């Protein structure tokens, strides 16, 4: 089921621990109706970016968390150097256009997913090599902080898994998840 897929792959974003999640879901699971029902009590937004006969690429995000990230001066100036506008809404729209047009992800997508800027820069500068640690992203700076964040994401995923095993509905899990 789509809800199970979403709870597994986007639990940290659903819990408010992560600004956004980019995921590809098989068309046989994708359901706009189920998604709307699940997200109706949240401020989260999910945008399908690309669709093929086999899958849908979608971006789930928390608008407030993302705005906070995009207005941080280091992130804003870095994105502006890459040609993005200063306005957070326009910046998001430009990224969504890039993602919708290409099967190659612009590396700065990490900022929109909540990855630390220094790790995004490290990934770009090192062409994805020479990282200090690999978890939910490749870490190039402050491994301890990243491991703590990864642990929070793991707790969200485990919470969802336990809720599903206990027979809780996706909406019940989502509501409890936001209180973690």
Secondary structure, 3 states (H helix, E strand, C coil): CHHHHHHHHCHHHHCCCCCEEEEEEECCCCCHHHHHHHHCCCCEEEEEEEECCCEEEEEEEEHHHHHHHHCCHHHHHHHHHCCCCCCHHHHHHHHHHHHHHCCCCCCCHHHHCCCCHHHHHHHHHCCCCCCCEECCCEECCCHHHHHHHHHHHHHHHHHHHHHHHCCCCHHHHHHHHCCC
